[in-house]
Amino acid sequence: MATSDDAETLTHRLILPRDGNHHGTLYAGVLLSLALEAAYAAAFRAAGLNANLVLKRVLDLRCFEPVPIGCVVEIRAREVHRARAQVVVALFGSPLGERATPWMDAIMQFVPVDESGRPEPLEGESAMVPSELPSPWSQLRERGIRLLAVRA
């Protein structure tokens, strides 16, 4: 597993009974909410304190294993792609227990908007996303870029 760095935003959450489904594991709707909250925090951090961000698309969200109630999960997030008026954030659910694989991953696209809700360019000279990213971020960026090209 890759180690976290300063570009990452970490989110931790205890999975409570109210977050569970009838199987005693994390409900998919709560998973989406947790992922969105973690992604927004990373996007806001990447875009700057003056950014008024909205979620444009959930490009991908995958849950690889059930998360039992009572488990504390960690979601690592970071900006993996940026364009004039968008920030793409990838998420990686740190492996649970002794496992080596993530419990989830996701890619979400955010857009800065003005007061009327219209997209606007990102402000300032923010740090650009490095062309070389460590694993798992490079793979998530590649998947995200492929999915950005898909139009509904």
Buried (B, 14 or more C-beta within 10 A) or exposed (E): EEEBEEBBBEBEBEBEEEBBEEEEBBBEEBBBEBBBEBBBBBBBBBBEEEBEBEBBBBBBBEBBBEBEBEBEBBBBBBBBBBEEBBBBBBBBBBBBEEEEEBBBBBBBBBBBBEEEEEEBEBEEEBEEBEEEBEEBBBBBBEBBBEBBEEEE
